[in-house]
């Protein structure tokens, strides 16, 4: 791993102004409204842009994907509901052909199942459409997303609130991302997916 990143744990932390942001571990209200989903998206966008130097090789594509999605979000009316916001992200991200396309597809599924609030059941329903593990090996994005999807389904079965479910999804995605380490570096696409789910735990 080069000098831009110190440890795997540092890479997987959400940062705000250079300081770690701790997951709230389900202590907030059970469901996420439009305001909190917007905070989730904006936090993820800022994380990717600010830490692009840690996304070796594909930083340009990942940042392009996030900014394309953000352009669609910016065109929404004030105070959009979660479904509108996820739909805008899916449209923008889907225009960039690259390694985050499965995540863009997940946003599209979220747009279909969400109305005014996002609960664990909606998260799990959308996650059902994430690709299943392949015996030939998954691309890095699915190595992080598939475990997160299983964690969301388990959380739905257990009846836990959304932020708790997202914390479980983050841990699963982070474990999947750690499994992509090659020559001392976490795959940047898997890392980005882990950042996305971790950001959802601090809204």
Secondary structure, 3 states (H helix, E strand, C coil): CCCCCCCHHHHCCCEECCEECCCCCCCCCCCECHHHHHHHHHHHHHHHHHCHHHCCCCHHHHHHHHHHHHHHHHCCCCCCCHHHHHHHHHHHHHCCCCCCHHHHHHHHHHHHHCCCCECHHHHHHHHCCCCCCCCCCCCHHHHHHHHHHHHHHHHHHHCCCHHHHHHHHHHHHHHHHHCCCECCECCHHHHHHHHHHHHHHHC
